[in-house]
Amino acid sequence: MSVLRLLQLAVILCALAPSAAVAAAPIVYTGSVAVRSQDEAERADALRSALAKVVIERSGDAGILAREDVANAVAKADRYVVQYSYHAEAGAAPLMLVAQFDAAAVDALLQRLGLRASTPLAGGDSASEVSVWIGGLRGVDDWLRLAGYLARQPRLRASRPLAAHDDGVLMRLSLDGGLAPFLDTLAAGQVLAVDAGAAPSGADAALVLVP
């Protein structure tokens, strides 16, 4: 595919993503937990542990689960789950359950419990500008798949292409919360993955579209 065609597709991608973001999925908080299997009972425990991590992070109080009312709320984690998935890192790393929880519902829960959220909700006033290389784009279908995925990302405010060559594009992303939380969500999406290779010059991270 020619560089000119790649750039044309990148422009299309950026045009599609903001328009689709109007109907984007709800803002989510993500928690991950190591599990031994995908057994239903273990999954229920893992979802509670993942929500517990989110509650601790949001409240800024590592001991908050000692409160009976908080522990009882966390035990009903399934009420707040938007989606979950399993992810296995390369090598001998454990299987991870990655859960996404409805941020508005979690913040409402914290408010009912009299807890103060210590971090700003995604979509606040601050955003970080980062550059990422996205490879594995072999044709129009891949570009449209990527555009749809980016449009569903609550942390992504805007994107624009900087350069394109071979099978990828260097993108400038405006992200709520910075690059690390955005990369943490990729395991759940199963669309983009972190490229194990070194990021190209000018990129803060290298990603690849999952086949």
Backbone as a chain_set.jsonl record, in Angstrom:
{"seq": "MSVLRLLQLAVILCALAPSAAVAAAPIVYTGSVAVRSQDEAERADALRSALAKVVIERSGDAGILAREDVANAVAKADRYVVQYSYHAEAGAAPLMLVAQFDAAAVDALLQRLGLRASTPLAGGDSASEVSVWIGGLRGVDDWLRLAGYLARQPRLRASRPLAAHDDGVLMRLSLDGGLAPFLDTLAAGQVLAVDAGAAPSGADAALVLVP", "coords": {"N": [[0.851, -1.193, 0.0], [0.565, 2.24, -0.809], [2.317, 5.114, 0.542], [0.892, 7.484, 0.295], [-1.719, 6.517, 0.115], [-1.958, 5.365, 2.639], [-1.844, 7.661, 4.247], [-4.166, 8.93, 3.386], [-6.092, 7.136, 4.322], [-5.583, 7.375, 7.039], [-6.463, 9.958, 7.545], [-9.181, 9.572, 7.066], [-9.714, 7.816, 9.156], [-9.326, 9.494, 11.404], [-11.364, 11.271, 10.972], [-13.586, 9.689, 11.277], [-13.468, 8.73, 13.929], [-13.991, 10.897, 15.937], [-16.707, 11.519, 15.328], [-18.037, 9.157, 15.871], [-17.581, 9.004, 18.53], [-19.501, 10.38, 19.889], [-21.54, 8.66, 20.467], [-20.265, 6.947, 22.156], [-19.113, 4.241, 24.285], [-19.827, 4.041, 27.844], [-17.776, 5.902, 30.165], [-15.131, 4.181, 31.714], [-13.697, 2.424, 34.532], [-10.818, 0.512, 35.12], [-9.806, -2.651, 36.321], [-7.47, -5.195, 37.123], [-6.812, -8.673, 37.677], [-4.925, -11.465, 38.727], [-5.616, -14.775, 37.749], [-6.323, -18.322, 38.077], [-7.804, -19.817, 36.353], [-10.599, -19.831, 34.03], [-12.846, -20.389, 35.408], [-16.208, -20.151, 36.616], [-16.826, -19.531, 39.338], [-14.354, -18.641, 40.277], [-14.068, -16.467, 38.618], [-16.095, -14.747, 39.579], [-15.052, -14.111, 42.119], [-12.725, -12.838, 41.271], [-13.725, -10.587, 39.92], [-14.801, -9.188, 42.054], [-12.44, -8.633, 43.433], [-11.155, -7.053, 41.537], [-12.883, -4.838, 41.42], [-12.563, -3.975, 44.021], [-9.927, -3.048, 43.937], [-10.28, -0.846, 42.264], [-11.981, 0.753, 43.843], [-10.329, 1.278, 46.028], [-8.277, 2.685, 44.739], [-9.701, 4.889, 43.751], [-10.732, 6.05, 46.064], [-8.487, 6.53, 47.519], [-7.767, 5.321, 49.874], [-6.236, 2.78, 51.373], [-7.145, 1.07, 53.309], [-9.874, 0.935, 53.23], [-11.628, -1.151, 52.746], [-12.058, -2.409, 55.08], [-14.287, -1.38, 56.188], [-17.595, -2.363, 56.749], [-19.826, -1.67, 55.156], [-18.646, -0.865, 52.777], [-17.297, -3.194, 51.998], [-19.518, -4.862, 51.591], [-20.704, -3.596, 49.412], [-18.723, -3.903, 47.44], [-18.843, -6.624, 47.157], [-20.921, -6.961, 45.438], [-20.044, -6.745, 42.829], [-20.736, -7.475, 40.222], [-22.809, -5.833, 39.47], [-21.716, -3.542, 38.502], [-20.098, -4.051, 36.375], [-18.98, -3.475, 33.119], [-17.701, -4.806, 31.014], [-15.651, -7.75, 30.675], [-12.547, -9.528, 30.25], [-10.17, -12.112, 29.407], [-6.649, -12.311, 29.612], [-3.502, -13.315, 28.547], [-0.175, -12.851, 29.178], [2.965, -12.898, 27.419], [5.229, -15.679, 27.787], [5.719, -17.001, 31.063], [3.868, -15.674, 32.557], [0.967, -15.097, 34.682], [-2.503, -15.91, 33.961], [-4.644, -13.233, 33.307], [-7.497, -11.574, 34.504], [-9.242, -8.975, 33.149], [-11.188, -6.348, 34.027], [-13.751, -4.025, 33.283], [-15.393, -1.328, 34.707], [-18.421, 0.52, 35.114], [-17.86, 3.843, 35.224], [-19.38, 6.061, 36.092], [-21.34, 4.823, 37.652], [-19.742, 3.655, 39.62], [-18.572, 5.938, 40.798], [-20.917, 7.098, 41.78], [-21.578, 5.195, 43.67], [-19.411, 5.473, 45.459], [-19.97, 8.041, 46.361], [-22.406, 7.617, 47.692], [-21.469, 6.095, 49.769], [-20.089, 7.927, 51.133], [-17.507, 8.515, 50.397], [-14.637, 10.122, 49.071], [-13.76, 10.73, 45.773], [-10.509, 10.412, 44.622], [-9.151, 10.894, 42.261], [-9.389, 12.534, 39.047], [-12.305, 12.143, 37.016], [-12.273, 10.484, 33.909], [-12.274, 12.52, 31.052], [-12.124, 14.909, 32.154], [-10.58, 18.151, 32.721], [-7.842, 18.006, 32.132], [-5.443, 16.7, 29.838], [-3.22, 14.46, 28.168], [-0.732, 14.695, 25.652], [0.357, 12.359, 23.395], [2.465, 10.324, 21.296], [1.922, 7.579, 19.206], [2.88, 4.61, 17.535], [1.108, 2.713, 15.247], [0.85, -0.363, 13.961], [0.404, -3.061, 11.537], [-1.665, -2.583, 9.767], [-3.34, -3.489, 7.095], [-5.115, -2.921, 5.104], [-8.181, -1.338, 3.938], [-10.266, -2.418, 5.514], [-8.968, -3.036, 7.908], [-8.278, -0.462, 8.759], [-10.807, 0.675, 9.168], [-11.724, -0.957, 11.195], [-9.917, -0.282, 13.229], [-10.574, 2.435, 13.509], [-13.196, 2.278, 14.504], [-12.654, 1.061, 16.95], [-11.033, 2.97, 18.272], [-12.894, 4.999, 18.496], [-14.492, 4.103, 20.518], [-13.07, 4.427, 22.783], [-12.975, 5.754, 25.924], [-11.021, 7.334, 27.087], [-9.755, 8.663, 25.071], [-9.499, 11.735, 23.576], [-8.939, 13.066, 21.168], [-7.424, 12.531, 17.912], [-4.776, 12.449, 15.516], [-3.099, 11.975, 12.372], [0.452, 11.72, 11.966], [2.528, 10.7, 10.41], [3.025, 8.198, 7.868], [3.912, 4.924, 6.835], [4.985, 1.872, 5.255], [3.183, -0.621, 6.849], [1.757, 0.889, 8.669], [0.983, 3.688, 10.915], [1.943, 6.778, 12.367], [0.524, 8.198, 15.101], [-0.891, 11.045, 16.727], [-2.14, 11.315, 19.881], [-4.611, 12.553, 22.078], [-5.02, 12.142, 25.362], [-6.973, 11.384, 28.2], [-5.722, 11.119, 31.425], [-3.254, 10.134, 30.664], [-0.694, 8.039, 29.058], [-0.173, 5.448, 30.177], [-2.591, 4.418, 31.576], [-4.235, 4.184, 29.325], [-2.891, 2.241, 27.799], [-3.249, 0.113, 29.54], [-5.887, -0.584, 29.115], [-5.929, -1.927, 26.744], [-5.679, -4.701, 26.776], [-8.195, -5.629, 27.386], [-9.679, -4.973, 25.151], [-8.802, -6.48, 22.942], [-8.161, -5.747, 20.373], [-6.148, -3.885, 19.787], [-2.697, -4.276, 20.567], [0.205, -4.035, 22.656], [3.242, -3.586, 21.052], [5.945, -5.707, 21.221], [8.439, -4.996, 20.337], [10.927, -2.352, 19.957], [9.807, 1.019, 20.196], [9.255, 3.041, 17.319], [11.292, 5.821, 16.182], [10.316, 8.905, 17.545], [7.949, 8.012, 18.607], [6.011, 7.34, 21.494], [5.097, 4.886, 22.232], [4.694, 1.62, 20.799], [2.216, 0.044, 18.947], [0.151, -2.659, 17.769], [-2.209, -3.829, 15.435], [-4.402, -6.355, 16.317], [-4.725, -9.432, 14.658]], "CA": [[0.0, 0.0, 0.0], [1.395, 3.43, -0.919], [2.299, 6.05, 1.661], [-0.208, 8.413, 0.076], [-2.964, 5.83, 0.472], [-1.96, 5.244, 4.102], [-2.205, 8.955, 4.822], [-5.581, 9.16, 3.112], [-6.859, 6.314, 5.249], [-5.419, 7.951, 8.369], [-7.372, 11.104, 7.63], [-10.518, 8.999, 7.212], [-9.787, 7.289, 10.518], [-9.487, 10.601, 12.345], [-12.681, 11.875, 10.749], [-14.614, 8.783, 11.784], [-13.418, 8.533, 15.376], [-14.719, 11.88, 16.739], [-18.145, 11.456, 15.114], [-18.556, 7.979, 16.561], [-17.402, 9.157, 19.971], [-20.723, 10.933, 20.472], [-22.307, 7.534, 20.99], [-19.272, 6.026, 22.696], [-19.455, 3.506, 25.496], [-19.629, 4.854, 29.044], [-16.443, 5.969, 30.745], [-14.941, 3.004, 32.552], [-12.514, 2.232, 35.356], [-10.311, -0.825, 34.839], [-9.059, -3.373, 37.345], [-7.014, -6.498, 36.645], [-6.512, -9.627, 38.75], [-4.391, -12.749, 38.266], [-6.503, -15.915, 38.028], [-5.767, -19.616, 37.672], [-8.618, -20.392, 35.291], [-11.783, -19.064, 33.686], [-13.956, -20.967, 36.156], [-17.206, -19.135, 36.96], [-16.688, -19.124, 40.734], [-13.138, -17.839, 40.391], [-14.337, -15.195, 37.953], [-16.858, -13.898, 40.496], [-14.108, -13.603, 43.121], [-11.792, -11.923, 40.616], [-14.433, -9.332, 39.664], [-14.858, -8.457, 43.327], [-11.091, -8.126, 43.712], [-10.877, -5.966, 40.589], [-13.627, -3.657, 41.864], [-11.919, -3.515, 45.25], [-8.762, -2.254, 43.538], [-10.771, 0.428, 41.75], [-12.494, 1.53, 44.975], [-9.166, 1.751, 46.794], [-7.606, 3.706, 43.936], [-10.544, 6.079, 43.645], [-10.916, 6.674, 47.38], [-7.19, 6.879, 48.071], [-7.67, 4.751, 51.223], [-5.919, 1.364, 51.223], [-7.827, 0.278, 54.329], [-11.303, 1.236, 53.176], [-12.426, -2.382, 52.689], [-12.362, -2.832, 56.453], [-15.656, -0.934, 56.466], [-18.553, -3.392, 56.344], [-20.686, -1.213, 54.06], [-17.84, -0.867, 51.551], [-17.088, -4.595, 51.632], [-20.782, -5.381, 51.064], [-20.902, -3.018, 48.078], [-17.76, -4.532, 46.538], [-19.294, -8.001, 46.937], [-21.91, -6.927, 44.36], [-19.278, -6.189, 41.706], [-21.377, -7.739, 38.936], [-23.722, -4.735, 39.156], [-20.985, -2.408, 37.946], [-19.245, -4.51, 35.282], [-19.334, -3.169, 31.729], [-17.216, -5.972, 30.286], [-14.415, -8.337, 31.189], [-11.904, -10.457, 29.324], [-8.979, -12.759, 29.933], [-5.473, -11.94, 28.836], [-2.288, -14.015, 28.959], [1.05, -12.235, 28.686], [3.942, -13.848, 26.877], [6.054, -16.343, 28.775], [5.088, -17.735, 32.164], [3.029, -14.776, 33.351], [-0.337, -15.704, 34.944], [-3.688, -15.451, 33.242], [-5.193, -12.046, 33.95], [-8.849, -11.118, 34.198], [-9.294, -7.518, 33.059], [-12.592, -5.946, 34.141], [-14.063, -2.609, 33.136], [-16.564, -0.983, 35.495], [-19.064, 1.783, 34.758], [-17.265, 4.869, 36.079], [-20.425, 6.879, 36.708], [-21.97, 4.024, 38.703], [-18.773, 3.506, 40.716], [-18.482, 7.218, 41.504], [-22.164, 7.261, 42.535], [-21.438, 4.315, 44.827], [-18.5, 6.125, 46.405], [-20.672, 9.174, 46.959], [-23.378, 7.088, 48.656], [-20.719, 5.601, 50.925], [-19.415, 9.056, 51.772], [-16.092, 8.481, 50.043], [-14.24, 11.138, 48.104], [-12.943, 10.24, 44.665], [-9.242, 11.144, 44.697], [-8.623, 11.157, 40.919], [-10.433, 13.099, 38.201], [-12.989, 11.286, 36.071], [-11.843, 10.67, 32.522], [-13.131, 13.509, 30.428], [-11.936, 16.154, 32.884], [-9.963, 19.251, 31.992], [-6.461, 17.758, 31.748], [-5.207, 15.621, 28.878], [-1.822, 14.319, 27.782], [-0.476, 14.496, 24.235], [1.359, 11.313, 23.192], [2.572, 9.815, 19.928], [2.011, 6.121, 19.178], [2.947, 3.961, 16.238], [0.139, 1.626, 15.129], [1.182, -1.178, 12.809], [-0.491, -4.17, 11.206], [-2.806, -2.081, 8.985], [-3.084, -4.069, 5.78], [-6.085, -2.48, 4.114], [-9.278, -0.481, 4.391], [-11.01, -3.066, 6.591], [-8.206, -2.86, 9.149], [-8.397, 0.939, 9.166], [-12.153, 0.89, 9.694], [-11.774, -1.651, 12.491], [-9.18, 0.559, 14.166], [-11.35, 3.656, 13.735], [-14.298, 1.947, 15.395], [-12.104, 0.793, 18.28], [-10.627, 4.235, 18.884], [-14.1, 5.777, 18.801], [-15.108, 3.591, 21.743], [-12.162, 4.604, 23.922], [-13.388, 6.935, 26.675], [-9.877, 8.181, 27.454], [-9.234, 9.337, 23.882], [-10.227, 12.949, 23.207], [-8.73, 13.416, 19.762], [-6.274, 11.88, 17.289], [-4.446, 12.942, 14.176], [-1.922, 11.289, 11.817], [1.679, 12.5, 11.802], [3.28, 10.12, 9.295], [2.61, 6.83, 7.54], [4.755, 4.168, 5.918], [4.839, 0.42, 5.373], [1.821, -1.051, 7.193], [1.322, 1.562, 9.891], [0.873, 5.142, 10.965], [2.295, 7.449, 13.615], [-0.639, 8.988, 15.489], [-0.842, 11.908, 17.905], [-3.346, 11.081, 20.653], [-4.882, 13.361, 23.263], [-5.556, 11.139, 26.27], [-7.24, 11.663, 29.606], [-5.035, 10.227, 32.341], [-1.93, 9.767, 30.197], [-0.51, 6.869, 28.204], [-0.203, 4.165, 30.89], [-3.958, 3.871, 31.721], [-4.741, 3.82, 28.004], [-2.294, 0.947, 27.444], [-3.842, -0.907, 30.407], [-7.198, -0.989, 28.605], [-5.812, -2.647, 25.477], [-5.86, -6.138, 26.984], [-9.62, -5.933, 27.39], [-10.268, -4.747, 23.847], [-8.38, -7.519, 22.01], [-8.058, -5.165, 19.039], [-4.776, -3.382, 19.752], [-1.786, -4.837, 21.558], [1.511, -3.38, 22.727], [4.27, -4.258, 20.268], [7.09, -6.018, 22.081], [9.639, -4.371, 19.802], [11.181, -0.966, 20.335], [8.969, 2.005, 19.516], [9.992, 3.808, 16.315], [11.686, 7.171, 16.558], [9.211, 9.846, 17.599], [6.771, 7.395, 19.204], [6.097, 7.006, 22.921], [4.782, 3.464, 22.347], [4.389, 0.943, 19.537], [1.063, -0.832, 19.04], [-0.115, -3.412, 16.549], [-3.588, -4.301, 15.331], [-4.488, -7.803, 16.492], [-5.42, -10.033, 13.498]], "C": [[0.889, 1.246, 0.0], [1.276, 4.306, 0.315], [1.146, 7.033, 1.525], [-1.533, 7.783, 0.484], [-3.076, 5.662, 1.98], [-2.39, 6.546, 4.754], [-3.678, 9.283, 4.574], [-6.466, 8.372, 4.074], [-6.756, 6.846, 6.675], [-6.326, 9.145, 8.571], [-8.811, 10.628, 7.804], [-10.725, 8.487, 8.624], [-10.05, 8.398, 11.521], [-10.843, 11.281, 12.176], [-13.78, 11.015, 11.337], [-14.64, 8.745, 13.301], [-14.172, 9.591, 16.172], [-16.224, 11.791, 16.553], [-18.753, 10.274, 15.835], [-18.47, 8.13, 18.059], [-18.628, 9.736, 20.646], [-21.555, 9.843, 21.097], [-21.387, 6.496, 21.614], [-19.798, 5.332, 23.943], [-19.201, 4.376, 26.715], [-18.179, 4.845, 29.497], [-16.294, 4.817, 31.728], [-13.69, 3.137, 33.405], [-12.102, 0.771, 35.193], [-9.536, -1.393, 36.02], [-8.666, -4.735, 36.811], [-6.563, -7.363, 37.815], [-5.966, -10.902, 38.13], [-5.347, -13.868, 38.67], [-5.835, -17.197, 37.551], [-6.523, -20.214, 36.498], [-9.77, -19.448, 34.983], [-13.037, -19.646, 34.338], [-14.9, -19.872, 36.651], [-17.053, -18.625, 38.388], [-15.449, -18.252, 40.928], [-13.321, -16.486, 39.722], [-15.101, -14.24, 38.873], [-15.952, -13.293, 41.559], [-13.168, -12.569, 42.502], [-12.458, -10.584, 40.316], [-14.549, -8.51, 40.938], [-13.494, -7.862, 43.671], [-10.745, -6.959, 42.798], [-11.608, -4.697, 41.005], [-13.026, -3.095, 43.15], [-10.713, -2.643, 44.935], [-9.196, -0.874, 43.049], [-11.246, 1.317, 42.893], [-11.347, 2.093, 45.799], [-8.457, 2.874, 46.045], [-8.395, 5.002, 43.921], [-10.688, 6.8, 44.973], [-9.597, 7.14, 47.98], [-6.958, 6.317, 49.456], [-7.46, 3.246, 51.094], [-6.654, 0.484, 52.214], [-9.334, 0.379, 54.281], [-12.168, -0.015, 53.185], [-12.712, -2.95, 54.069], [-13.751, -2.369, 56.88], [-16.654, -1.942, 55.915], [-19.4, -2.94, 55.158], [-19.934, -1.194, 52.732], [-17.621, -2.295, 51.065], [-18.357, -5.203, 51.031], [-21.05, -4.861, 49.656], [-19.984, -3.679, 47.057], [-18.177, -5.97, 46.219], [-20.319, -8.094, 45.804], [-21.289, -6.355, 43.087], [-19.968, -6.376, 40.371], [-22.346, -6.636, 38.523], [-23.031, -3.614, 38.384], [-20.129, -2.775, 36.732], [-19.817, -4.085, 33.933], [-18.925, -4.336, 30.835], [-15.973, -6.503, 30.979], [-13.843, -9.255, 30.122], [-10.695, -11.055, 30.011], [-7.81, -12.474, 29.005], [-4.272, -12.664, 29.405], [-1.088, -13.324, 28.348], [1.989, -13.318, 28.168], [4.755, -14.467, 28.001], [5.231, -17.027, 29.85], [4.199, -16.856, 33.03], [1.659, -15.402, 33.555], [-1.422, -15.153, 34.026], [-4.278, -14.28, 34.025], [-6.652, -11.852, 33.531], [-8.827, -9.603, 34.237], [-10.758, -7.109, 33.022], [-12.72, -4.442, 33.999], [-15.393, -2.338, 33.835], [-17.095, 0.382, 35.074], [-18.603, 2.863, 35.728], [-18.32, 5.704, 36.792], [-21.086, 6.128, 37.854], [-21.033, 3.851, 39.895], [-18.654, 4.808, 41.505], [-19.746, 7.497, 42.318], [-22.14, 6.393, 43.79], [-20.546, 4.949, 45.885], [-19.178, 7.291, 47.108], [-21.67, 8.697, 48.005], [-22.688, 6.601, 49.925], [-19.969, 6.709, 51.648], [-17.936, 9.098, 51.508], [-15.798, 9.519, 48.981], [-13.38, 10.505, 47.026], [-11.674, 11.075, 44.583], [-8.659, 11.482, 43.337], [-9.731, 11.675, 40.04], [-11.027, 12.068, 37.261], [-12.469, 11.557, 34.671], [-12.809, 11.591, 31.818], [-13.019, 14.842, 31.138], [-11.162, 17.153, 32.052], [-8.56, 18.942, 31.486], [-6.356, 16.587, 30.791], [-3.733, 15.627, 28.515], [-1.723, 14.076, 26.288], [0.642, 13.468, 24.085], [1.356, 10.909, 21.723], [2.725, 8.305, 19.984], [2.089, 5.637, 17.738], [1.967, 2.796, 16.239], [0.424, 0.878, 13.832], [0.153, -2.272, 12.561], [-1.708, -3.759, 10.414], [-2.612, -2.464, 7.531], [-4.044, -3.595, 4.698], [-7.194, -1.674, 4.743], [-10.029, -1.094, 5.557], [-10.304, -2.912, 7.929], [-8.324, -1.432, 9.66], [-9.769, 1.218, 9.775], [-12.326, 0.211, 11.05], [-11.066, -0.829, 13.565], [-9.971, 1.82, 14.505], [-12.494, 3.398, 14.702], [-13.828, 1.71, 16.816], [-11.725, 2.089, 18.983], [-11.839, 5.071, 19.285], [-14.757, 5.336, 20.095], [-14.252, 3.824, 22.969], [-12.486, 5.879, 24.687], [-12.24, 7.87, 27.045], [-9.335, 8.99, 26.277], [-10.104, 10.531, 23.528], [-10.125, 13.259, 21.72], [-7.518, 12.667, 19.25], [-6.029, 12.494, 15.924], [-3.196, 12.231, 13.677], [-0.739, 12.244, 11.694], [2.488, 12.016, 10.603], [2.793, 8.704, 9.073], [3.619, 6.203, 6.603], [4.585, 2.683, 6.215], [3.387, 0.066, 5.714], [1.288, -0.332, 8.425], [1.334, 3.066, 9.791], [1.306, 5.629, 12.339], [1.166, 8.408, 13.938], [-0.332, 9.838, 16.712], [-2.176, 11.762, 18.622], [-3.434, 12.044, 21.83], [-5.652, 12.484, 24.23], [-5.815, 11.692, 27.657], [-6.494, 10.643, 30.45], [-3.675, 9.769, 31.876], [-1.897, 8.442, 29.458], [-0.703, 5.554, 28.95], [-1.62, 3.616, 31.089], [-4.563, 3.453, 30.387], [-4.193, 2.461, 27.586], [-2.89, -0.173, 28.281], [-5.175, -1.42, 29.87], [-7.095, -1.868, 27.361], [-6.051, -4.134, 25.628], [-7.324, -6.521, 26.921], [-10.226, -5.834, 25.999], [-9.973, -5.82, 22.825], [-8.376, -7.029, 20.561], [-6.662, -4.615, 18.816], [-3.962, -4.059, 20.842], [-0.489, -4.054, 21.533], [2.511, -4.218, 21.956], [5.497, -4.464, 21.139], [8.381, -5.38, 21.587], [9.785, -2.93, 20.251], [10.282, -0.033, 19.536], [9.805, 2.767, 18.49], [10.342, 5.203, 16.827], [10.484, 8.114, 16.497], [7.955, 9.302, 18.23], [7.013, 7.084, 20.673], [5.798, 5.532, 23.172], [4.501, 2.92, 20.955], [3.26, -0.04, 19.775], [0.904, -1.579, 17.721], [-1.578, -3.865, 16.572], [-3.593, -5.82, 15.419], [-5.251, -8.411, 15.326], [-6.79, -10.583, 13.887]], "O": [[1.871, 1.296, 0.741], [0.281, 4.258, 1.039], [0.497, 7.379, 2.512], [-2.368, 8.428, 1.118], [-4.162, 5.799, 2.541], [-3.191, 6.552, 5.689], [-4.353, 9.841, 5.439], [-7.465, 8.886, 4.577], [-7.721, 6.78, 7.436], [-6.894, 9.325, 9.648], [-9.571, 11.198, 8.586], [-11.78, 8.697, 9.222], [-10.906, 8.257, 12.394], [-11.402, 11.806, 13.139], [-14.783, 11.527, 11.835], [-15.715, 8.729, 13.901], [-14.957, 9.213, 17.042], [-16.965, 11.967, 17.52], [-19.863, 10.369, 16.359], [-19.2, 7.464, 18.794], [-18.783, 9.6, 21.86], [-22.201, 10.051, 22.124], [-21.693, 5.303, 21.605], [-20.771, 5.759, 24.564], [-18.446, 5.345, 26.639], [-17.444, 3.891, 29.24], [-17.217, 4.513, 32.484], [-12.752, 3.856, 33.06], [-12.959, -0.11, 35.134], [-8.72, -0.708, 36.635], [-9.454, -5.372, 36.112], [-6.014, -6.873, 38.802], [-6.485, -11.372, 37.117], [-5.83, -13.9, 39.802], [-4.911, -17.171, 36.738], [-5.976, -21.012, 35.738], [-9.899, -18.391, 35.602], [-14.153, -19.419, 33.869], [-14.456, -18.798, 37.055], [-17.139, -17.42, 38.628], [-15.486, -17.254, 41.648], [-12.797, -15.477, 40.194], [-14.783, -13.052, 38.934], [-16.062, -12.107, 41.871], [-12.852, -11.554, 43.123], [-11.816, -9.542, 40.446], [-14.412, -7.286, 40.912], [-13.404, -6.728, 44.141], [-10.118, -5.991, 43.229], [-11.04, -3.606, 40.957], [-12.986, -1.879, 43.343], [-10.496, -1.619, 45.583], [-8.571, 0.136, 43.372], [-10.946, 2.511, 42.911], [-11.386, 3.249, 46.22], [-8.082, 3.887, 46.636], [-7.827, 6.085, 44.063], [-10.759, 8.028, 45.008], [-9.572, 8.025, 48.835], [-6.055, 6.77, 50.16], [-8.388, 2.515, 50.747], [-6.779, -0.721, 51.996], [-10.007, -0.056, 55.215], [-13.329, 0.047, 53.59], [-13.518, -3.87, 54.21], [-14.324, -2.908, 57.827], [-16.571, -2.331, 54.75], [-19.669, -3.73, 54.253], [-20.515, -1.474, 51.683], [-17.741, -2.578, 49.873], [-18.283, -5.97, 50.071], [-21.56, -5.591, 48.806], [-20.407, -3.983, 45.942], [-17.894, -6.473, 45.131], [-20.559, -9.177, 45.271], [-21.919, -5.584, 42.364], [-19.819, -5.545, 39.474], [-22.671, -6.516, 37.342], [-23.686, -2.831, 37.695], [-19.503, -1.903, 36.129], [-20.993, -4.31, 33.647], [-19.706, -4.795, 30.002], [-15.328, -5.805, 31.762], [-14.547, -9.701, 29.216], [-10.25, -10.577, 31.054], [-7.959, -12.405, 27.785], [-4.043, -12.636, 30.614], [-0.989, -13.22, 27.125], [1.814, -14.503, 28.453], [4.947, -13.849, 29.048], [4.163, -17.57, 29.569], [3.817, -17.259, 34.129], [1.209, -16.166, 32.702], [-1.281, -14.096, 33.412], [-4.395, -14.334, 35.249], [-6.99, -11.954, 32.352], [-8.438, -9.01, 35.243], [-11.488, -7.476, 32.101], [-11.907, -3.682, 34.524], [-16.387, -3.022, 33.593], [-16.33, 1.281, 34.724], [-18.916, 2.808, 36.917], [-18.168, 6.02, 37.973], [-21.365, 6.709, 38.903], [-21.472, 3.894, 41.045], [-18.637, 4.79, 42.736], [-19.673, 8.06, 43.41], [-22.622, 6.804, 44.845], [-20.887, 4.96, 47.068], [-18.984, 7.503, 48.305], [-21.779, 9.29, 49.079], [-23.249, 6.682, 51.018], [-19.297, 6.466, 52.65], [-17.178, 9.654, 52.303], [-16.617, 9.764, 48.096], [-12.395, 9.828, 47.32], [-11.74, 12.3, 44.486], [-7.741, 12.298, 43.264], [-10.892, 11.318, 40.235], [-10.309, 11.202, 36.762], [-12.251, 12.707, 34.289], [-14.024, 11.461, 31.966], [-13.714, 15.797, 30.792], [-11.087, 17.031, 30.829], [-8.118, 19.547, 30.509], [-7.085, 15.603, 30.914], [-3.077, 16.669, 28.549], [-2.529, 13.341, 25.718], [1.747, 13.674, 24.585], [0.379, 11.123, 21.004], [3.564, 7.795, 20.727], [1.446, 6.187, 16.844], [1.998, 1.97, 17.151], [0.258, 1.423, 12.741], [-0.837, -2.39, 13.283], [-2.694, -4.495, 10.377], [-1.822, -1.848, 6.817], [-3.818, -3.838, 3.513], [-7.156, -1.362, 5.933], [-10.397, -0.386, 6.495], [-10.942, -2.686, 8.957], [-8.455, -1.214, 10.865], [-9.875, 1.917, 10.782], [-12.993, 0.739, 11.94], [-11.565, -0.701, 14.683], [-10.028, 2.223, 15.666], [-12.74, 4.192, 15.61], [-14.495, 2.098, 17.775], [-12.055, 2.286, 20.152], [-11.81, 5.77, 20.298], [-15.499, 6.104, 20.708], [-14.648, 3.466, 24.079], [-12.295, 6.976, 24.162], [-12.455, 9.057, 27.288], [-8.537, 9.907, 26.473], [-11.287, 10.382, 23.219], [-11.103, 13.664, 21.091], [-6.681, 12.216, 20.031], [-6.945, 12.99, 15.269], [-2.315, 11.913, 14.475], [-0.903, 13.418, 11.363], [3.062, 12.819, 9.868], [2.222, 8.082, 9.969], [4.125, 6.855, 5.69], [4.107, 2.294, 7.281], [2.47, 0.408, 4.967], [0.457, -0.88, 9.15], [1.645, 3.646, 8.751], [1.062, 4.969, 13.349], [0.872, 9.319, 13.164], [0.389, 9.414, 17.615], [-3.226, 12.048, 18.047], [-2.435, 12.311, 22.496], [-6.797, 12.118, 23.967], [-4.973, 12.389, 28.223], [-6.614, 9.439, 30.224], [-2.985, 9.071, 32.62], [-2.929, 7.802, 29.255], [-1.328, 4.635, 28.422], [-1.847, 2.442, 30.797], [-5.318, 2.482, 30.322], [-4.936, 1.622, 27.077], [-3.028, -1.296, 27.796], [-5.554, -2.561, 30.137], [-8.081, -2.491, 26.967], [-6.571, -4.772, 24.712], [-7.666, -7.609, 26.459], [-11.189, -6.538, 25.695], [-10.784, -6.063, 21.931], [-8.568, -7.817, 19.634], [-6.058, -4.853, 17.77], [-4.482, -4.375, 21.912], [-0.125, -3.475, 20.509], [2.62, -5.424, 22.179], [6.024, -3.517, 21.723], [9.328, -5.24, 22.36], [8.875, -2.36, 20.854], [10.025, -0.261, 18.353], [10.955, 3.107, 18.77], [9.752, 5.691, 17.791], [9.733, 8.118, 15.522], [6.98, 10.037, 18.385], [8.09, 6.621, 21.049], [6.194, 4.984, 24.2], [4.12, 3.661, 20.049], [3.326, -0.861, 20.689], [1.452, -1.18, 16.693], [-2.104, -4.238, 17.62], [-2.872, -6.493, 14.683], [-6.348, -7.942, 15.023], [-7.503, -11.118, 13.039]]}, "num_chains": 1, "name": "protein.A"}
